[in-house]
Amino acid sequence: MTLLADAGTLQDDLSALRRELHQVPEVGLDLPRTQEIVLRALEGLPLEITTGTATTSVVAVLRGGRPGPTVLLRADMDGLPVAEATGLEYAATTGTMHACGHDLHTAALVGAARLLSARRDELAGSVLLMFQPGEEGYGGAKVMLDEGLLEASGEKPVAAYAIHVFPGRPGVFEYRSGPMLGGSNVLRITVSGKGGHGSQPHTAVDPVAALVAIAADLQTMVTRRFSVFDPVVLTVTQLSGGEAINVIPEKASLGATVRTLSHESVQRMRVETRRVAEGIAAAHGCTAEVDFEVQYPVTINDDAEAQWVGQQLREAFGEDRVLEAPDPLMGSEDFSFVLDRVPGSFIFLHCSPPGVDLADPAMNHSPTVLFDDAVLADQAAALALLALRRLEREAP
């Protein structure tokens, strides 16, 4: 049987696994129940399995029947602190939710492990399976890298791939060369002045007025200091000052999320945000403390790997099911840490179920988002196919 046909025989099992995972979403780096389910699902396969110490990760190495390099496949496993409102019969009731589809990612990678294990003798090298906690803001990929992920098979992988589900026409894969997702950065600014009575602002040095001016001018700074061809998104999401309405506080602060599409923009943003904050604060007689934290780097697909992925997916699934994305998205991913060290590609798979308005579906992270697990066989097959064919490229 072909790889896709074999994957089809796994569909029911993978759907059941996904629904089991969906009911017990866990948040952060500590996912004991999820880890237990994954380990059980991998039982009996010819894998070398290790688990993390700083996080409940699962790393499995499948060594092929012929010598060769290593290819990495990744699935993230964590949920979100979102109360589910989908109405599904298998909906989570824990106050947490797999609102980003990581339950599908995990089930699909288990499926890929089974497909590749059945073809172990054909593999010209090793496949490194990365089951990762803590993608949603906890940097789980970086934790796993620090624990030696890339050395698990004995050598650094030559390529790395991940498939992420997304609302849209079911079964359609989407890829692109270069930046696929924005880098995520956190900006915090604290302005210090001199407190006083709200009725006598002339006797104080008002940090609130300075902070409001900074918040407004940050938007102008983005449009005047950064090229539209290397876009930056800066959104102020937090403003805080005093507690009493008639008191001018000594300090006021803001928080903002900053999304970038190049490493150069990140470094320039560090300089420009400080310049704006300190300059405007000084003009108001205040001082400003600026903290710019890089949370996740830009997710950058290797050009050659991305184009090769598109070719493989078209050959396997047909032209009408594979699109080259015209633009990146400004959401972020910590698979970026892996792609910073290993050439590879991050791919989307659209999977809205029947009945969802494709023109306006609930999106990832929404309490009402729906993903159709009917795509799991194809998702597992795609992962296995990329690993199998990428190793064949290196075979003598």
C-alpha positions in Angstrom: 0.0 0.0 0.0 1.1 3.6 -0.5 1.9 5.9 2.4 -1.4 7.8 2.0 -3.4 4.6 1.8 -1.7 3.3 5.0 -2.4 6.6 6.7 -6.1 6.2 5.9 -6.2 3.0 7.9 -5.0 5.0 10.9 -7.7 7.7 10.7 -10.1 6.3 13.3 -7.4 5.6 15.8 -5.9 9.0 15.3 -9.3 10.7 15.7 -9.9 8.8 18.9 -6.5 9.9 20.2 -7.1 13.5 19.3 -10.4 13.5 21.1 -8.9 12.0 24.2 -6.2 14.7 24.2 -8.8 17.4 23.5 -10.6 16.6 26.7 -7.6 17.0 29.0 -5.7 20.1 27.8 -2.8 21.2 30.0 -1.1 24.6 30.0 2.6 25.4 30.1 5.7 23.2 30.5 4.2 20.6 32.8 1.8 18.3 30.9 1.8 15.0 32.8 -1.5 13.6 31.5 -0.6 14.6 27.9 2.8 13.0 28.2 1.3 9.8 29.6 -1.2 9.6 26.7 1.6 10.1 24.2 3.9 7.5 25.7 1.1 5.0 25.7 0.3 5.8 22.1 3.9 5.1 21.1 4.2 1.8 22.9 5.3 -1.1 20.8 7.1 1.0 18.2 10.8 0.6 17.6 11.7 4.0 19.1 14.4 5.2 21.5 12.3 7.4 23.8 13.5 9.9 26.4 11.6 12.4 28.4 12.6 15.9 29.6 13.6 16.9 33.0 12.8 20.7 32.9 9.6 20.0 31.0 7.4 17.0 30.3 8.6 16.6 26.7 8.9 13.4 24.8 11.7 12.8 22.3 11.7 9.6 20.2 14.3 8.5 17.7 13.5 6.0 14.9 16.7 4.6 13.4 16.3 3.5 9.8 17.5 0.3 8.3 20.2 2.2 6.3 22.7 4.7 7.5 22.1 8.4 6.9 21.4 11.7 8.5 18.5 12.8 10.8 15.3 14.6 10.0 13.3 16.3 12.8 9.5 16.3 13.0 7.7 18.4 15.6 4.3 18.5 17.4 3.4 20.9 20.2 1.2 19.5 22.9 0.0 22.3 25.2 -3.4 24.0 25.4 -4.5 27.5 26.5 -6.2 29.0 29.5 -9.4 29.4 27.6 -12.8 28.0 28.6 -14.1 26.0 25.7 -17.4 27.0 24.2 -17.6 24.8 21.1 -20.5 22.6 22.3 -18.6 19.5 21.1 -19.5 16.2 22.8 -15.8 15.8 23.6 -15.3 19.4 24.7 -12.9 20.1 27.6 -14.6 21.0 30.9 -11.4 22.0 32.7 -11.4 25.7 32.0 -8.6 25.1 29.6 -8.8 24.3 25.9 -6.9 23.0 22.8 -7.9 26.3 21.1 -4.8 26.2 18.8 -5.1 22.6 17.5 -2.1 21.2 19.3 -4.2 18.0 20.0 -4.3 17.4 16.3 -0.5 18.1 16.0 0.2 15.5 18.6 -2.1 12.9 17.2 -0.7 13.4 13.7 2.9 13.0 14.9 2.0 9.7 16.6 0.5 8.7 13.2 3.7 9.7 11.4 5.7 7.6 14.0 3.5 4.5 13.2 3.8 5.0 9.4 7.6 5.5 9.5 8.1 2.6 11.9 6.3 0.3 9.4 8.9 1.5 6.8 11.9 1.4 9.0 13.9 -0.7 6.6 13.4 1.9 3.9 14.7 4.8 6.0 18.2 6.0 5.0 18.9 7.6 8.4 17.0 8.5 11.5 13.8 10.5 12.3 13.7 12.6 15.5 10.2 13.0 16.8 9.8 16.1 19.0 6.7 16.2 21.2 6.9 19.7 22.8 5.2 21.3 25.8 5.0 25.0 26.4 4.7 26.5 22.9 2.1 29.0 24.0 4.4 31.6 25.5 6.6 29.3 27.6 9.4 28.8 25.2 9.2 25.0 25.4 11.2 24.5 22.2 14.1 26.4 23.6 14.0 24.4 26.8 14.2 21.2 24.8 17.1 22.6 22.7 18.9 23.4 25.9 18.4 19.8 27.1 20.1 18.5 24.0 17.2 17.8 21.6 19.3 18.2 18.5 21.9 15.7 19.7 19.3 13.0 20.5 20.1 10.8 17.5 23.8 11.4 17.8 24.0 14.1 15.1 22.4 17.4 14.3 19.3 17.1 12.0 19.7 18.2 8.4 16.1 19.4 8.2 13.1 20.1 10.5 9.4 20.2 9.7 6.2 21.1 11.5 2.6 21.3 10.3 0.1 23.6 12.1 -3.7 23.5 11.7 -5.6 26.6 10.8 -9.2 27.5 9.9 -10.0 27.4 6.2 -10.9 25.1 3.4 -10.3 21.6 4.8 -7.3 19.6 3.5 -5.4 22.6 2.0 -1.7 22.9 2.8 0.0 26.3 2.8 3.7 27.0 2.7 6.1 29.9 1.8 9.8 30.7 1.6 11.3 33.1 4.1 9.4 34.6 7.0 6.3 32.5 7.7 5.4 34.0 11.1 6.4 37.2 12.9 8.8 37.4 15.9 7.1 38.1 19.2 8.6 40.8 21.4 7.4 42.5 24.6 8.0 46.2 25.3 7.6 47.6 28.7 8.1 51.3 29.5 8.0 52.9 33.0 8.0 56.7 33.3 9.0 58.3 36.6 8.0 61.8 37.6 7.0 63.6 40.8 3.6 62.8 42.4 1.2 65.5 43.5 -2.4 66.5 43.8 -4.6 66.2 40.7 -5.9 69.7 41.3 -2.4 71.2 41.2 -0.5 69.6 38.3 1.9 72.5 38.1 3.4 71.4 41.5 4.0 67.9 40.2 5.9 66.3 37.3 3.2 64.2 35.6 4.3 60.8 34.3 0.9 60.0 32.9 1.0 62.9 30.4 4.4 61.7 29.3 3.3 58.1 29.0 0.2 59.0 26.9 2.5 61.0 24.5 4.9 58.1 24.3 2.1 55.6 23.5 0.9 57.8 20.7 4.3 58.6 19.2 5.3 54.9 19.2 2.8 54.4 16.4 4.2 57.3 14.4 7.7 56.0 15.0 6.8 52.7 13.4 5.5 54.3 10.2 8.4 56.7 9.9 11.4 54.6 10.9 10.5 51.2 9.4 10.0 50.2 5.8 6.6 48.9 4.7 8.5 46.1 3.0 9.8 44.9 6.3 6.8 45.6 8.4 6.5 46.0 12.2 3.4 45.8 14.3 3.4 47.6 17.6 0.3 47.4 19.7 0.0 49.1 23.1 -2.2 46.8 25.2 -1.6 48.0 28.8 -1.6 51.4 30.4 -1.4 51.9 34.2 -0.8 54.8 36.5 -2.2 55.8 39.9 -5.0 54.2 41.9 -6.6 57.3 43.4 -8.4 59.5 40.9 -7.3 62.8 42.5 -3.6 61.8 42.8 -0.9 62.3 40.2 1.3 59.2 40.6 5.0 59.1 40.7 5.2 56.4 38.1 3.1 55.3 35.1 3.8 52.4 32.7 2.7 50.7 29.5 3.0 47.3 27.9 3.0 46.5 24.2 3.4 43.6 21.9 5.8 44.1 19.0 5.8 41.8 16.0 8.6 41.8 13.5 9.6 39.9 10.3 13.4 40.2 10.4 16.2 40.0 12.9 17.3 43.5 11.8 13.9 45.0 12.7 14.2 43.5 16.2 17.6 45.2 16.8 16.4 48.5 15.4 13.3 48.4 17.5 15.4 48.2 20.6 17.1 51.4 19.7 14.1 53.3 18.4 11.7 52.6 21.3 14.3 53.7 23.8 15.0 56.9 21.8 11.3 57.8 21.7 10.5 56.9 25.3 13.6 58.7 26.8 13.2 61.7 24.6 9.5 62.3 25.3 10.0 61.6 29.0 12.8 64.2 29.2 10.7 66.8 27.4 8.1 66.4 30.2 10.7 66.5 32.9 10.5 62.8 33.6 12.7 59.8 33.1 11.9 56.6 31.3 13.0 53.0 31.8 12.7 50.8 28.8 12.7 47.0 28.7 12.6 45.2 25.3 12.3 41.5 25.6 12.6 39.1 22.6 10.1 36.3 23.3 10.1 34.3 20.1 12.3 35.0 17.0 10.9 35.3 13.5 9.8 31.9 12.1 11.9 31.8 8.9 11.5 28.9 6.4 14.6 28.0 4.5 14.0 29.0 0.9 15.2 25.7 -0.6 13.4 23.5 2.0 10.1 25.4 1.6 10.1 25.1 -2.2 11.0 21.4 -1.9 8.1 20.9 0.6 5.7 22.5 -1.8 6.8 20.2 -4.5 6.4 17.1 -2.4 3.0 18.0 -1.1 1.7 18.8 -4.6 3.0 15.4 -5.9 1.3 13.6 -3.0 -2.0 15.6 -2.6 -2.5 17.4 -5.9 -2.1 21.0 -7.1 -5.5 22.1 -5.8 -4.6 21.2 -2.2 -1.3 23.1 -2.0 -1.0 26.9 -1.9 2.1 29.2 -1.7 1.2 31.9 0.9 1.7 35.4 -0.5 2.5 36.9 2.9 3.6 35.9 6.3 1.3 36.1 9.4 2.2 38.3 12.4 1.4 35.5 14.9 4.4 33.8 16.5 5.7 30.3 17.0 8.5 28.9 19.1 9.4 26.4 16.3 11.4 29.5 15.3 14.0 28.5 17.8 14.5 25.2 15.9 14.5 26.8 12.5 17.2 29.2 13.7 19.5 26.2 14.1 18.2 23.7 11.5 17.0 24.5 7.9 13.4 23.5 7.5 9.8 24.6 6.9 6.7 25.4 9.0 3.5 24.5 7.1 -0.2 25.3 7.6 -3.0 22.8 7.1 -6.5 24.2 6.9 -9.2 22.1 8.5 -12.5 23.8 9.3 -15.3 21.2 9.6 -18.5 21.2 7.5 -20.9 23.9 8.5 -18.3 26.5 9.4 -18.5 29.8 7.4 -15.1 29.8 5.6 -15.5 33.5 5.0 -15.5 34.2 8.8 -14.5 31.3 10.9 -13.6 31.4 14.5 -9.8 31.6 14.6 -7.1 29.9 16.6 -7.2 30.9 20.3 -11.0 31.5 20.2 -13.2 29.6 22.6 -15.4 28.6 19.7 -12.7 27.6 17.1 -13.4 24.2 15.4 -10.9 21.9 13.8 -11.9 18.8 11.8 -9.9 15.8 12.8 -10.8 14.2 9.5 -7.5 15.7 8.2 -5.4 13.7 10.6 -4.5 10.8 8.2 -3.3 13.3 5.7 -1.4 15.3 8.3 0.3 12.2 9.5 1.1 11.1 6.0 2.5 14.5 5.0 4.9 14.5 8.0 6.0 10.9 7.3 6.4 11.6 3.6 8.6 14.7 4.2 10.9 12.7 6.5 11.1 9.7 4.2 11.8 11.7 1.1 14.2 14.1 2.7 16.3 11.2 3.9 16.2 9.7 0.4 17.7 12.9 -0.9 20.8 12.3 1.2 21.1 8.6 0.4 24.2 7.6 -1.6 
